[in-house]
Amino acid sequence: MAIDLRSDFIARPTREMITAMTRAAELPGGFGPREDTTVARLERLAADMLGHADALFCPTCTMANQIAIHIRCRPGESFVTEAEAHVVTSESAAAAALSGAMPRLVPARNGALDIAATAAALVGADAQRPRVGVIVVENTHVRSGGRVVGLGHMRMVAEIARAAGVPVHLDGARLFNAASALGVPARDLAAAADSVAFNLNKGLAAPLGAILAGETDFIAEAVRVRQMFGGGWRPAGVPAAAGIVALETMVGRLADDRARARALADGLAELDGIHVDPEAVESNILLVRPGSATPDALIAALARHNVLVLPFGPFLRLVTHHEITDAAVAETLAAFRTVLSGVDL
């Protein structure tokens, strides 16, 4: 079987999740969008873990992010974020298409917004400048290789946002990876935002789904917008059951994924023909830049050795998850070693 490092969303659900889904399939589902008792348990658990008043089960984190933007921005308004944010690079211009909202981009370093530039971007609207409806912060930050935005920085963004009367949305697709890396509860990071989205199907290994959390009135409106966006799914108890298990059993083991990502980086850093900075590995993602070989050639050669990695601009991206064991790390390093020696490139 291939060692699949392309993303953590390809990891299969655990045996406990499969058992929970089977049991949930035997329960009656609710007719209304929030009647299902398993879904209600998941949403309450997620809200409590994040310290927010309420939470909503969504099909994807992209939808959760776009619901938040839609609620905060009227057509013709803007949201502040940075050029490499997932809501800009990887959500098919949904904010423009669905909400008529445009990004106002500020400089950032590894996902951490420049504080002075962010404050300047929040200057009130006038005849030429649109109102800013929300600030979007991404943590962990995917395009920089899973870098973590520190709690202190999150709080500084929250402070200037509240002073300007602008809410903050946290795109925390891998929020629990960030919290694990920082050694803080996820609720501490969530407290620096008015709304939070996170994936259940990435590091937490549920088969699908995401959570959007926030205040009671915000989530009440999110239910309507989710329906408008086609996400009013039901019955949803079966995937919700896996989400409960994910939150109860998978959060504590995310440090293992980070340790294995660092082990991969340390091992790859010793090889000729590629470049990797182990110090840049802060969560479960690492970026590897080939030397003379093209990314496509290196990816194809690794695939012949049953190691799957993702092209990521000039890099290869490797993402660890619960199916990447110590043995898989060793096999991956061996495959890189063989390929880079010129045996199969």
Wavefront OBJ file of the C-alpha trace (Angstrom):
o trace
v 0.000 0.000 0.000
v 1.244 3.477 -0.870
v 2.437 5.915 1.762
v 0.185 8.863 1.006
v 1.611 12.185 2.184
v -0.355 14.425 -0.164
v -2.687 15.653 2.588
v -4.099 14.652 5.934
v -7.659 14.607 4.574
v -6.906 11.317 2.818
v -6.381 9.517 6.159
v -9.022 6.870 6.756
v -11.329 7.104 9.783
v -10.349 5.084 12.811
v -12.048 1.854 13.808
v -13.777 3.703 16.659
v -15.195 6.212 14.189
v -16.511 3.458 11.940
v -18.211 1.802 14.908
v -19.760 5.115 15.976
v -21.035 5.781 12.447
v -22.588 2.331 12.262
v -24.424 2.915 15.525
v -25.563 6.377 14.428
v -26.976 4.912 11.218
v -29.429 2.946 13.344
v -30.791 6.065 15.062
v -33.657 8.171 13.695
v -32.538 11.381 12.019
v -34.157 14.747 12.679
v -36.329 16.456 10.075
v -35.212 20.005 10.823
v -31.642 21.086 10.069
v -30.654 20.926 13.759
v -32.935 18.209 15.133
v -30.579 15.267 14.796
v -29.407 14.347 18.290
v -25.965 13.172 17.137
v -25.396 16.404 15.236
v -26.530 18.372 18.286
v -24.002 16.488 20.452
v -21.204 17.276 18.015
v -22.109 20.949 17.798
v -22.328 21.303 21.584
v -18.994 19.520 22.074
v -17.284 21.723 19.475
v -18.708 24.932 20.938
v -17.593 23.942 24.435
v -14.080 23.028 23.270
v -13.719 26.410 21.575
v -15.370 28.449 24.306
v -18.003 29.860 21.942
v -21.733 30.008 22.510
v -22.807 27.796 19.605
v -21.496 25.825 16.649
v -22.782 24.559 13.308
v -21.846 21.359 11.462
v -20.943 22.158 7.833
v -19.887 19.935 4.930
v -16.531 21.707 4.424
v -14.337 24.342 6.021
v -14.522 26.345 2.791
v -18.269 26.589 3.255
v -17.822 27.544 6.908
v -15.394 30.318 5.943
v -17.680 31.597 3.232
v -20.702 31.606 5.526
v -18.739 33.796 7.943
v -17.690 36.220 5.198
v -21.235 36.381 3.819
v -22.694 37.255 7.209
v -20.111 39.964 7.885
v -19.857 41.594 4.435
v -22.527 43.158 2.299
v -21.981 43.241 -1.494
v -19.317 45.800 -2.334
v -17.627 45.538 1.060
v -14.232 44.053 1.822
v -12.503 41.674 4.178
v -8.918 42.090 5.352
v -6.544 39.172 4.917
v -3.248 38.383 3.160
v -2.373 37.247 -0.347
v -1.553 33.637 0.568
v -4.644 33.024 2.708
v -6.699 29.961 1.825
v -9.821 32.116 1.321
v -7.895 33.940 -1.434
v -5.853 31.174 -3.063
v -8.017 28.078 -2.754
v -11.732 28.828 -2.453
v -12.509 29.633 -6.105
v -13.141 33.348 -5.487
v -16.220 32.330 -3.519
v -16.321 35.549 -1.496
v -16.707 37.567 -4.700
v -19.108 35.151 -6.364
v -21.350 34.407 -3.387
v -21.127 37.581 -1.309
v -19.864 40.364 -3.566
v -16.982 40.866 -1.141
v -13.429 41.669 -2.165
v -10.238 40.941 -0.220
v -8.169 43.845 1.026
v -4.706 42.357 1.178
v -2.134 43.330 3.788
v 1.462 42.139 4.139
v 2.082 39.057 6.264
v 4.872 36.737 7.295
v 3.999 33.043 7.427
v 0.341 33.935 7.872
v 0.879 36.509 10.621
v -0.704 39.756 9.433
v 1.421 42.883 9.663
v -0.114 44.695 12.631
v 0.466 48.269 11.437
v -0.816 47.506 7.937
v -3.849 45.733 9.335
v -4.697 48.692 11.569
v -4.322 51.055 8.605
v -6.638 48.875 6.520
v -9.399 49.296 9.095
v -9.712 53.058 8.570
v -13.389 53.847 8.067
v -15.113 53.722 4.713
v -15.565 56.845 2.626
v -16.643 57.783 -0.891
v -13.749 55.837 -2.388
v -13.043 53.023 0.076
v -15.392 50.192 0.997
v -16.317 49.262 4.532
v -14.286 46.400 6.008
v -16.661 43.717 7.232
v -14.254 41.223 8.799
v -10.595 40.280 9.252
v -9.750 36.700 8.234
v -6.774 35.032 9.946
v -5.557 31.548 8.946
v -3.923 29.308 11.555
v -2.121 27.055 10.767
v -1.093 28.761 7.525
v -1.075 26.304 4.649
v 0.856 28.132 1.927
v 3.839 28.751 4.203
v 4.031 25.052 5.028
v 1.775 24.816 8.060
v 3.393 27.664 9.991
v 1.729 28.596 13.265
v 0.504 32.083 14.143
v 1.336 32.707 17.803
v -1.260 33.405 20.461
v 0.228 36.814 21.241
v -0.076 37.862 17.617
v -3.654 36.587 17.436
v -4.498 38.720 20.458
v -2.899 41.818 18.906
v -5.038 41.397 15.786
v -8.115 40.962 17.972
v -7.280 44.114 19.924
v -6.970 46.387 16.901
v -10.039 44.784 15.327
v -12.202 45.406 18.357
v -10.950 48.967 18.644
v -12.168 49.505 15.075
v -15.424 47.629 15.617
v -14.506 44.941 13.072
v -14.988 41.229 13.859
v -12.292 38.594 13.340
v -12.874 35.238 11.659
v -10.346 32.480 12.281
v -9.885 30.052 9.403
v -8.598 27.309 11.658
v -8.852 24.388 9.254
v -6.011 22.840 11.279
v -6.697 24.823 14.459
v -5.971 21.894 16.757
v -2.599 21.356 15.076
v -1.788 24.994 15.832
v -2.902 24.664 19.441
v -0.855 21.488 19.865
v 2.252 23.160 18.439
v 1.840 26.137 20.771
v 1.014 23.997 23.802
v -2.226 25.887 24.489
v -5.896 24.856 24.437
v -7.674 25.520 21.153
v -10.138 27.710 23.057
v -7.310 30.206 23.775
v -6.784 30.744 20.046
v -10.541 30.740 19.433
v -10.985 33.481 22.046
v -9.067 35.850 19.766
v -11.793 35.570 17.113
v -15.512 36.267 16.887
v -16.059 33.213 14.705
v -13.973 30.111 14.086
v -13.982 27.399 11.422
v -12.092 24.122 11.581
v -11.936 20.826 9.728
v -12.917 17.519 11.239
v -11.419 15.581 8.326
v -7.804 16.721 8.274
v -5.580 15.976 11.248
v -8.608 14.762 13.190
v -9.309 12.062 10.555
v -13.099 12.126 10.403
v -14.308 11.193 6.911
v -15.772 14.642 6.209
v -17.145 17.799 7.749
v -16.231 21.048 9.448
v -17.420 23.254 12.289
v -18.312 26.940 12.338
v -18.523 28.406 15.847
v -19.540 31.813 17.158
v -22.142 33.711 19.122
v -25.758 32.528 19.254
v -27.172 35.127 16.846
v -24.289 34.582 14.423
v -24.885 30.828 14.278
v -28.649 31.334 13.923
v -27.958 33.379 10.782
v -25.313 30.848 9.701
v -28.022 28.152 9.601
v -29.898 30.202 7.003
v -26.799 30.976 4.939
v -25.674 27.352 5.043
v -29.038 26.385 3.555
v -28.681 29.064 0.862
v -25.220 27.729 -0.025
v -26.574 24.185 -0.356
v -25.132 22.874 2.901
v -28.327 22.142 4.830
v -27.529 18.436 4.748
v -29.598 15.826 6.516
v -29.543 13.197 7.720
v -26.102 14.152 9.013
v -25.912 11.972 12.103
v -23.589 9.386 10.541
v -20.697 11.771 9.746
v -21.418 13.714 12.943
v -20.792 10.558 14.972
v -17.302 10.311 13.476
v -16.766 13.993 14.251
v -17.528 13.401 17.924
v -14.964 10.599 18.082
v -12.470 12.823 16.266
v -12.783 15.564 18.873
v -12.721 13.134 21.779
v -9.829 10.925 20.677
v -7.672 12.562 18.002
v -6.746 15.972 19.394
v -4.263 14.656 21.935
v -2.251 12.683 19.370
v -1.537 15.584 16.985
v 1.872 16.047 18.593
v 2.803 12.678 17.042
v 2.100 14.048 13.569
v 4.251 17.088 14.263
v 7.094 14.905 15.569
v 6.977 12.718 12.467
v 6.914 15.739 10.152
v 10.025 17.021 11.919
v 11.666 13.583 11.663
v 11.019 13.619 7.924
v 12.491 17.111 7.656
v 15.566 16.181 9.682
v 16.176 13.101 7.541
v 15.606 14.888 4.241
v 17.892 17.750 5.266
v 20.788 15.275 5.232
v 20.253 14.350 1.571
v 21.815 15.987 -1.463
v 19.557 17.162 -4.278
v 16.799 18.732 -2.191
v 16.445 21.609 0.229
v 14.352 21.596 3.409
v 14.493 23.711 6.564
v 13.598 21.582 9.609
v 13.189 24.740 11.714
v 10.310 25.797 9.468
v 8.329 22.653 10.329
v 5.923 23.808 13.017
v 2.946 21.496 12.542
v 2.268 18.485 10.327
v 3.291 20.000 6.980
v 6.712 20.328 5.397
v 7.825 21.819 2.101
v 10.725 20.328 0.151
v 12.388 22.160 -2.751
v 14.087 19.925 -5.353
v 17.566 20.864 -6.528
v 18.225 19.972 -10.155
v 15.213 17.695 -10.655
v 11.832 19.197 -11.444
v 9.056 18.713 -8.887
v 7.056 16.622 -11.383
v 9.982 14.305 -12.094
v 10.702 13.788 -8.425
v 7.017 13.178 -7.641
v 6.753 10.577 -10.417
v 9.907 8.796 -9.251
v 8.702 8.683 -5.637
v 5.349 7.305 -6.780
v 7.170 4.368 -8.384
v 8.421 3.641 -4.852
v 4.872 3.890 -3.441
v 5.394 7.304 -1.830
v 2.831 9.931 -2.850
v 3.563 13.643 -2.361
v 1.904 16.801 -3.674
v 3.290 19.409 -6.111
v 3.144 22.787 -4.385
v 4.547 25.458 -6.679
v 8.335 24.996 -6.670
v 8.044 22.630 -3.703
v 6.867 19.170 -2.841
v 4.426 19.146 0.061
v 4.376 16.311 2.604
v 1.673 16.121 5.267
v 1.673 13.669 8.159
v -1.441 12.153 9.716
v -2.429 9.230 11.915
v -1.655 6.662 9.209
v 1.935 7.898 8.825
v 3.817 5.773 11.340
v 7.489 5.747 12.296
v 7.927 2.902 9.817
v 6.304 4.998 7.085
v 8.711 7.837 7.851
v 11.658 5.460 7.496
v 10.302 4.067 4.202
v 9.732 7.572 2.858
v 13.289 8.601 3.662
v 14.587 5.442 2.005
v 12.562 6.204 -1.131
v 13.922 9.756 -1.302
v 17.448 8.432 -0.775
v 17.095 5.945 -3.623
v 15.513 8.413 -6.014
v 17.979 11.202 -5.301
v 20.910 8.851 -5.818
v 19.872 8.761 -9.472
v 18.729 5.139 -9.437
v 15.186 6.078 -10.450
v 14.962 9.667 -11.631
l 1 2 3 4 5 6 7 8 9 10 11 12 13 14 15 16 17 18 19 20 21 22 23 24 25 26 27 28 29 30 31 32 33 34 35 36 37 38 39 40 41 42 43 44 45 46 47 48 49 50 51 52 53 54 55 56 57 58 59 60 61 62 63 64 65 66 67 68 69 70 71 72 73 74 75 76 77 78 79 80 81 82 83 84 85 86 87 88 89 90 91 92 93 94 95 96 97 98 99 100 101 102 103 104 105 106 107 108 109 110 111 112 113 114 115 116 117 118 119 120 121 122 123 124 125 126 127 128 129 130 131 132 133 134 135 136 137 138 139 140 141 142 143 144 145 146 147 148 149 150 151 152 153 154 155 156 157 158 159 160 161 162 163 164 165 166 167 168 169 170 171 172 173 174 175 176 177 178 179 180 181 182 183 184 185 186 187 188 189 190 191 192 193 194 195 196 197 198 199 200 201 202 203 204 205 206 207 208 209 210 211 212 213 214 215 216 217 218 219 220 221 222 223 224 225 226 227 228 229 230 231 232 233 234 235 236 237 238 239 240 241 242 243 244 245 246 247 248 249 250 251 252 253 254 255 256 257 258 259 260 261 262 263 264 265 266 267 268 269 270 271 272 273 274 275 276 277 278 279 280 281 282 283 284 285 286 287 288 289 290 291 292 293 294 295 296 297 298 299 300 301 302 303 304 305 306 307 308 309 310 311 312 313 314 315 316 317 318 319 320 321 322 323 324 325 326 327 328 329 330 331 332 333 334 335 336 337 338 339 340 341 342 343 344 345
